[in-house]
Amino acid sequence: MESNEDRLPTLLVIPLIQLFVGLFLFMALLNGQRDLTVLGIVVLTILVGTKIWSRLSSAKISLEAMLDKQRVFPEETFVFSIRVRNAKFLPVLAQLSLSFEKYFKAAESAAAMNKEGSLLWYQEANFQWRLIALLRGVYRVGAAELRVGDFFGFYPRKHNDASIPEVIVYPRLIPLKPIFPPKRDLFGTPGSQSPIEDPVYVYGTQEYQGRRPARYIHWKASARLPRLQEKICEPAAQEKILIIVDVECFFKHRAYSEFEKILEVAASAAVDFDRSGFSVGLVTNGVMKGGGPSILPVGRGSQQIPKILETLARLHITPSAIMLEILRRGLKVPWGTTGFSLSYDAGEFWKGVYGFFKNRRMPVIPVVCRSDTLTGEGQKPQPGDILLLDDICIKGSA
């Protein structure tokens, strides 16, 4: 299909046609045809004048690209706009076209990707597009091409492309089954500095996880339901969670889809932990696209979760170091921290993260994509201690 940019505004811009107009004017002058002479002079004047106009039109034209949201989730719509300013007395016609990357799709028709407007002297115009983010990552929207020229559109001239800002697409948030870290609180009132919870302060129930002592079973609630329920007690000290994303085996097995799924689980778990009042941190051994820290210390605040989501958005499947070395040398894990490990297989977890937390007598919750690669008979954790990815994802969330 022919685009507006490829379509000629008039046949008069063709050099051969202009030659014929010149010959027509010459013949009219030879034969003394006044009306035809005037017509030829008018046509040539318009052609020459618009060409000069077009050459001057690109001077003092500025572009500014903007986003209404620089951080979005997949399937979320955002507005990309470009402001064009004509800082001179000569009016111009502006034609702006947008070609966007495959990581986005237009929320409107393809024809709406091309915009056109007139700019009078010292005037500015805003051109907007509604786009939908498709995949996690950090991308530039695409390329915007501006053509300016005379009001007739005879001789449009290409202007320098605008500098397009980055869009950070967070991992998709999916519903997860409740994840409760092992408790090590001492008896005390809720909110006190004592390191253990008091089972007297029960504020709810949940499905029994099997890892907690039988004294936490809520027998009355279990009698009303067809499955065991356990008590949820008010913690006396704030829980600390360190999310660990090991990319090495994902890269080795080229497990790209599993890698994206693990990142969705990591992002969703971080949000769930934060909503539960936990302090959350993140460590990964993957390359960060565009730079940025791969270690976020355990903490809590209004910017902690956005920082974690942005780190996961920038995370690439290519490993930059061995996870165990990062844990040993580049990270100080505060007392009372529970690890939440996300890796490709159970053998990877066993050789790295498990030993690190075991030596420090800290609990760790491992989540793996596959559990058939455990090594070291007699040393590996019990099967129930390792969770498969499907064990924590609610069915239908994929």
N, C-alpha and C positions, 0 to 999 in steps of 0.2 A: 504493500500500500504506500502511495506517495505521501510524504510528509509535507507540512506547510513550508519547511525550510527549503525543500527541493523544488517546490513549485515556483515558476517564474511569476513575478507580480505583473509584468507586461512584456510584450514582445519587443518593445522599444529599447530595452536594455541590451538586446543582442547587437553586437558590433556590426553585423551585416545589415541589419535593419536600419541602424543609424546611418550607415553608408548610403542606403537607398533614400533616406530622408534628406541627406545632404545633396544627393543628386537631384532629388525632386525640387529642392529649394533652388538649386542652380538653374534647372530648366525653367522654373517659374520666373526667375529673374530675367533670363534670356528672352522669354516670350512676353514679358511685361504683364504677367498675371498677378495683379495686386493682392487679391484675396488669398490665392494660393501661396504667395510669398509671405504674407503675414502669418498664415497657418504654419508654414515651415519654420519661420523664425521663432514662433511661440513654442513649437515642439522642441526645437534644439535648445532654446533658452531653458525650458523645463528640465531637459536631460542634463545640461551642463550645470544648472543651478542645484539640482538635487544631488549631483555627484559631489560638488563642493560642500554642500550641506552635510552629506553623509561622512565625508572625510573629517569635518569639524565636529561631528556629533559625538565621537568617542572621547573627546577631551573633557576632563573634569567630571567623569562619571565614576561613582563609587558604589561598591556592593558590600553588603553586610549580611552574612548568613546567621540565622538564629534558630534555636529550638525552644519550644515551650517546656519540654522535659528532656533532660539529657540522660536520665536513668529510667528505664522502663522494664517491664516484664514481657516475655513472649506473648503475642496476640494482643498486646496493648497498643492503642493508637496514640500517636503524637503528631504535632504540627511542626513542619519544617517551613520556614519562611525566609525570604530574601528581600532586603530593603535596598532599593535602587534610588540613588539620589543624583539629580542633574544640577550641578553647581555652576551653571553658566546661563547666559541670557538666551542662547539658541535652544528652542524646543526640539525634542527628539521623539522618535518612536522606538519603544523598547520591546523586544521579543525575548522571552526567557523560557528555556526548556530544561527539564530535569531528567537525568538518567540515573536511576538508583540501583544499588547493589542487589544481588539475589537474596540477601538476608532480610530484605524488606519487600512489602507489596503495597500497592496503592489502595487506599480506602475508597478511591473514586475511579472513574473511568480513565483509560489510558490517554484519551484525547485531552483530559484535563491536566496532563503533565506539561503541556505547552501553554504559556501565558503571554498575553500581549497587552500593552497599555501605552498611552501617550504621556510624556513628561514635559510640562511647560517649563518656563524659566524658573530656576531655583525651586524645583518641586521634587518630591520624592514619592515613591509608590511601593507598596508591600505586595509581594506575591507569595501565596501560601499553598502548601500541599499537605494533605492528611495521609500519613503512612502508617503501616502496621509492622511492628517488629516480629520476626519469625524465629530466629535462633539466638541462643545465648552467645555472648561474646562482646567485643568492642569493635565497632565498625564506623567508618565514615559513610554518610548517607549515600553518596554517589558523586555525581558531577553536575554542576549547573552551568549552562552556557548562555551568555547574554549577547544578543545582537542588537545594535543600535543603528539608527539611520534617519533618513528624511521621513516626513509624515506620509509620503506616498508609498514608502517601503520599497523603492526601486533599487537602492544600493545598501542593503544592510551590511554592517561591518561587525565582525566578531570582537567582543571585548574580553579582557582577561577574566578567567574563571574566578569565582568566589572561593574563599577559603572555607571549606566545609568542616564544621565541628564534629567531634566524635559522639556517637551514641553508645551508651553502656547498657547492654541488655542483660539483666540479671537471670540466673537460673529460674526455671518455672517452679513455683511453689505447689507442692502436691500434699494431699492429706496423708498423715502418717498415724500409725497406731501409737498410743502413749508410750513414751520412753522414760523410765524412771531410774535414775542412778542409784546404786546401792547406798543405803544410809549408814552414817557413822556418827550420828549426833549423840550427845549426852543429854540426860534429862535436864530440862530447863523450860522456862516459859518461852512462848513463841517470840522470836526476834531477839533473844538474848545472845550473848557471845559464847555460851556453852556449846561445845562441839557435837552434841547428840540431840535427837528429837525426843519429845515426850509423847508416848502413845496415848496419853490422856486427851491431848488436843487433836481429836479426830474431826476433820471438816469435810469428809467425803469418802466414797468408795470407788474402786476400780476393779477390773478383772484381775484375778490372782496371777502374778507373773511366774511363780515357781521358784524364784531366786531368794525370796524373803522368808524369814522364819514363820512357822505355822501360827505363832501367836498373833500375827497381824491379820489372820483371816477373820473376816466379819461374818460370823455364822448366821446371824439373823438376815442380813442382806443376801447371803448365799442361799438361804432357805426359800426366799421369795423368787429367786432366779434359777435357771437350770444350770448355772455354772458358779464356781467359787468366786467370791469377791474378797478383796483385801482392803484394809483401812488405809486412808490417806491422812497422814498426820502432819500437823504444822511443823515445818523445820525450824529448829532453834538457831541454825546458822545458814547463811546463804550458800547454796550449792554452786560449785565451780565446774564448768564443763570445758574441756579442750577438744575441739573437733580436729581430727587428723585425717588428711586426704593424701594418700600415697598413690602417685600416678605411675610408678615405675612399671608394674606389670600390665597396666592398661596399655601403655606404649608398646611393651614387648609383644603383647598378643593382638595389637591393633584393635582393641575393644572400644571403638569410638562410641557406639550407642550405649554400652554399659557405663562408660565414663560420664556421659551426659546424664544418665540416670542417677549415678552416684552423686553428682553435683546437685541435682535437684533434691535428693535426700538430705545432703549436707545443708543446703540453704533452708529447706523446710524445717529441719531439726533445729537449726540455729534460731529461727523465728519462734518455734514452739518453746524452746528452752528460755528464751528471753521473756516471752509472755508468762512463763511460769515463775519468773523472778530470779532466774539463774544468771550468774556471770558466765559469759561465753568468750572463748578465744578460738583461734584457728591457726593451724600450721600445715603447710603443704610443701612438697618438694618439686613442684612443677614450675616451668618457665612462665613468667608473667608477661602477657602481651602489653606493650606500652609502658612497662616498668611498674613499680609498686612493691610493697612489702609482701613477702610470702609467709610472714609470721605476725600474727596479731595476738599480743598477750591477753590472757584472761582478764576481762573487765566488763563493766556495765555502764551504760549511758545512752544518750539519744543517738550518738553517732556510731556506736559499736556494731549494730546489725547492718547499717548501710555500708560500713567498711568491710564487713565480712562478705556481704553480697557482691560488692564490687570486686573484691579479691577473687571470688569464685567466678565472676564474669570474665575476668582477665586471665584466668588460669588456663594454661595450654597443657595438652597431654604429654608433651615432651618433658622428661625429668631433668632437673638441674643438679640434683645431688641425691645421695642415699638418705632415706628418711631417718634411719637410726643415727646417722652422724648429725643431722640437724637437731634431733631431740637431745643428743648428748652435749653438743657444743653451742648451739644457738638459741636455746630456750631455757628459761627458768620457770619450772612448774611449781606454783604455790601449793602449800600444804592443803589437803582437802579437795584436790582436783580429781575429777573423774574423766578418764579418756573416752572419747567416742570415735573409734577408729573406722575409717571407710577405705577399703582396699579391694583389689580384684579377686584374690583368692586367700584361703585360710593359711596356706603355707607362707605367703608374704607377711601376713599379720604375725604368725608365730615366730618367724625369724627376726622380726624387728620390734614392733610396738609392744607386743606382749611382754617380752623380757625387760624392756625399759620400765614399764609400769610395775611389773612384779618385783623388780629389785628395789623399787621405792615404796613398795607396799601400798600402791594406789590401785583402785579398781579401774577396769577398762571394759567398755562395751564394744565388741567388734561387730561390724557389719561387712559382709563380703558378698561378691557376686556368685562365687562358687566355693564349695567346701571340700572338694575331692583331692586337694593337693597337700594335705597336712603331712608333715614329716616328723621323724623322731618318735618312734613308738614308746609309749610309757611317759612321754613328756608333754604331749599335746593336751590342750584343755579339753574338758568334757564337751560332747557334741552340743549340749544345751547352752554352753557358754558362748557359742558363736552363732550369730544371727545371719540368715540369708537375707538378701535384699528384699525378696518377696515377703519375708516374715514381718517386716515393719511397714511395708507399703499397703495401704488399703486397696483392696481389689477394685480395679476399674480406674485407678488414678493414673495409670501409665498412659 
